[in-house]
C-alpha cells in the first residue's frame, strides 16, 4: 500500500490533510513547534484505528527533512508527500515589512519547500514514482492587497513546483500545488477582532470572490488526498485554486 508523509500536520489545514489521508492508509506527519497539538491529533486518529505517527522536523534543515522522509520510506514505502507547511507572516504593506521577517519566511517557505521537493523526489523516483503536493496561496495567481510577505515566497515555490514537474516527470513523480484563498480557521472565527491590515485582506478576498465565504479546510484537504492517488495519475505541474473563484 505504501505511506504518505505530511509536513505541517498541526495547523488547521494540515490536520485536516492528515485526517483525510489517514482514512486511505498509513500517515507520518512532521511538526515543528506544536508538540501538544501533534500528540492530540495522533491520539484522535489512533482512536479511530488509523496508522498515524508524528515527528518533530525543521524544514529549514535539509538533513532533517531527508532523514524524516527516509525513515517513512524504510518503514512504509513512501508513495506521496504533502506539505501544508508555511511560515507565519505579517499582513502589511510591503514597504513596512521587516527584512528579518522576510528572511525568516523565505527560509521556511522557499528553502523548506526546496528541501522537501529534493528529498521526496529522490525517494519516490527510487520506488518507481509517486506524488508531491505543496500548499501555496491564491495570491500566487492573483495579487492580494497586503499579502506580499506570503505571496512572494509562495510564488517562488510555485515556480519550483512547475520546474520539478518537468524534471521529475520522466521518473514518474507528479508535482502539484494547491492555492487556497482565506481558509476558515479558529483565528478567523471573529473577523471584528483582527488587526486592520489583516481585516482588510480578508474582507477584500471575500468581497471579490464569486463564492463569497471563507474556504473550507475539509474541501481543500480532500483535494490534496485525491492528488496523491493513482486516479490523479495524469495531473502534474498544476497550481489548483481552491479559493471560491477569487483567482478567476
Buried (B, 14 or more C-beta within 10 A) or exposed (E): EBBBBBBBBBBBBBBBBBBBBBEBBBBBBBBBEBEEBBEEBBEBBEEEEBBBBBBEBBBBBBEBBBBBBBBBBEEBBBBBBBBBBBBEBBBBEEEEBEEEBBEBBBBBBBBBBBBBBBBBBBBBBEBEBBBBBBBBBBBBBBEBBBBBBBBBBBBBBBEBBBEBBEEBBEBBBBBBBBBBBBBBEEEBEEEEEBEEBBBBBBBBBBEBBEEEEBBBBEBBBBBBBBBBEEEBEEBBBBBBBBBBEBBE
